[in-house]
Amino acid sequence: METSSAERLRERLSAVLGAQGILTSREDLGSYAFDAFCEDRLPDAVALPRDAREVAAVVRIARDCGVPIVARGAGTGLCGGAVPTAGGVVISFSRMNRLLALDAANRRVRVQPGYVNLELSRTVASHGLFFGPDPSSQKTSTLGGNTATNAGGPHALSYGSMSAHVLGLEYVDGAGEIQRADIDDAGYDITGALVGSEGTLGIVTAIDLRLLRLPRAIRVCVAAFPDVESASETVSAVIGAGISATALEIMDRTIVGAVEAHYHAGYPLDAGAVLLLEIAGEHEDVEYAEGAIAKLAREFGALSWRSAATPRERDALWASRKGAAGALGRIAPNYYIQDATVPRTRLPQAVHRVNEIARDHGLTVGNVFHAGDGNLHPLLLFDRREARQVAAVSSAGHDILAACIALGGTISGEHGIGYEKRETLPYVFTPEDLATMQRLRDVFDPARHFNPDKIFPSGAVCGEVRAPRDPVAAGA
Amino acid sequence: MVSTDLDTAAFALDDRRPKAAFAPATDAEFAARLRACDASGEAVVLFGGGTLQGLGFVPERYDVALSCARLDAVLEYEHRDLTIAVGAGCTLAALERRLAAHGQFVPLDAPRAAAATAGGTLAAGWLGPRRAAYGRPRDFVIGTTVALADGTLAKSGGMVVKNSTGYDVTKLYLGSLGTLGAILRVNFKTLPIPAARRLAIARLPEATRARAAAHVAALAVEPAAALIVRGFADEIDGRDGVDGRMLLLFEGSERLVARATRELRSALGSAGVPETQLIDAGAGAAFARIVDAYVTSRGRRSATYRSGGLPSDAPLRLEAFARVARVNELELESIEDARTGDVIARVSAASEEAFAERLIAFDGERRTVLSEARVVAAPAGARARLDVWGAPPASLATMRALKARFDPNRTLAPGRFIGGI
């Protein structure tokens, strides 16, 4: 953008938001040029609106000036979804970060998009309630960002991803109008269509969420296995037998080593893989399920079985699982995390293929995944200063996605498509499928002001595949 | 003269009969048929089992019925994945049977499962009572294939249980009453059937109602469904329904259901409820009969409304129905869902003539106090004179824009949807 038009944009934003509501210095803009996947050009301005009215004004100004609008939560996204690849205005929700209304009796809450995921469960716990989706980034990631990516987390296995929890939205559309949608409204389910649209259909300004009753009993167990395959087979057997677990997570030896060195949560270091599982519900059901899962684990060759004895021990096991990606900093300067889902019975094959692909590319891979959902997160380790390694990572990442598609899976379970995977989307969907999705976009943002370059393929030949950047405090 | 494959009488909506009716055998044939109608300006109504065709307005034009009856196959079922893909015409009963063989189910809870189809139930946006425990039908749909009015075949989602790949366009078709596209294939995720299921039916004399409801709300083991029913005696157990009844469905392990029963007896006993009947074998069938009641009518002398909202204000909405019914000398039967907040209200009169006279006044008055309530069953010809959709939501303009983009020629059930979409 030319300096004079950038100046005009900043002046107009400043007139509406005040001096505290806009960032324009080079240093400040630099903090908004990246997410946990990649870094790109600087935005022309960062807007810090305080309410929906100000968001609507920002959208209208950006539209008048002909510049893109990119909504940003905490920037923990792993696919470049919040990166301002075409410059323009980044809307940050750091000043729209409050809980607006709690209706404990009806188990609902209304929050602003900048409200942090984990804060919600902490705040409503005294009412015997909690919030289901728990991405590993939950200590910092926002509910607005979670809504945009249809985030899940380990507990999506039993509670579902964001789309099963968003009851209504207030949003600003491409014309700069404030709109409302509620899943209980008569008519089309606009709320459902907006969840997971990665900031390309509207800018969400308030979210109504469903809360769940805290379970009476929670059991967290760790089983050690000789290899990832036997752990995966156990998970497939548990799912197939219809035993209800609230989370079924696998970490391989690479991950467990890094996690233990960092957190000392007590995971067995001699195992090829560990299965971290949680069972929650009423006491009777938890007892039964633990026995049934332990039996299956033994049948598939489990080396050991341990139940967390105290809530503290339980929390430590979970904290280290959710910090797994960050802990890899100990063994490699950089990592690249992939996100793909396969049908659950294909899990052992998928993990096998991932390991083959990494080996063929001369890369070390750590596998940590939401096994119960068939949601893989291979972490490819590398050093970004080595150009050859960077190229190998890009190529291996692509091959992993192709392998998952070939197994009947898809290219994102919970991170979204963003900038990273948009050229891969045509491997999953036909041109007709994609054109139908674009019809939706025509209705909400015909001029394509919202988050350009995201989700949909550029149409041109795939350009440079971006080098993944340094790990940020985000995870799978 | 348009040729027809099927007897058009079976596809009449109220007094309107199409000129032709077809049941294409493949997705491609379905799409081609739709495209031809779109090109020639013929209005199309999509048919599943026809069990929920009483929803919405009667379309303003209706030339061709397209039935998904022949798209009834189970397309993919890897039971160990807990996913299943079926043609839209697969009946809920067939789906249930197939899944039950592997100890699984999808909690759709729609009326008349023997005739209702997967596609039709989802297109109608059906919401059943167990959704508070298991989630809504939309949460179990992991992918669809749809034919748009111009013949485009488009899929979204897939056969995996966790997916953030592309827009979730599927959500738009669910509840669209066939006005945006024809659902041809549905991919579901499934759940394991709970080991035990018990339906408790308690007589609820008026004096015990409030206390019983409060005690039940405080139960440690939450029921999968909790309904307070007045009337609907034929649908429940054929007994004279002078008193209300409370119906509680418990699902879970044997031990959990046993504990739930003990807690329930104690809660109801202390509320002064005289007797509680327990149904184990046949609990599912008994529960299905109650769900059927949501849309059953008493011939031409009844109409049924459905009001959704917060569970905490369901008693107030029910009271509003009762007041307006009383003023208009209509008998009221009701189902109040303590967990979801749904209120089903069936109003009737002793004779057809008396009912026809009073219904219009009833509908006019309830608009002011129950503006969100929708009509789910009404005598033929009455729908045009009723506010069947209730007050339109703020998003109506966006809905019109969606219709214009997905079905620009208004081929699919024109005028049927909210706001005359």
Interface residues (C-beta under 8 A of the other chain):
Chain A: D103 A105 N106 R108 T149 N150 A151 G152 A156 G160 S161 S163 A164 D173 Q179 R180 A181 D182 I183 D184 D185 A186 G187 Y188 D189 I190 T191 G192 A193 V195 G196 S197 L201 R213 R216 S236 I239 G240 G242 I243 S244 E282 E284 D285 Y288 T341 V342 P343 R344 T345 H370 D373 G374 N375 G408 G409 T410 I411 S412 G413 E414 H415 G416 I417 L425 V428 F429 T430 E432 D433 L434 A435 T436 M437 R439 L440 R441 D442 V443 F444 I455
Chain B: E78 H79 R80 D81 L82 T83 G103 Q104 G125 G135 R136 R138 D139 V146 L148 T152 L153 A154 K155 S156 G158 M159 V160 V161 K162 N163 S164 T165 G166 Y167 D168 V169 K171 L172 L174 G175 S176 L180 P192 I193 A220 V221 E222 G252 S253 R255 L256 R259 G308 G309 L310 P311 S312 G341 E372 R374 W389 G390 P392 P393 A394 S395 L396 T398 M399 A401 L402 R405 F406 F417 I418 G419 I421
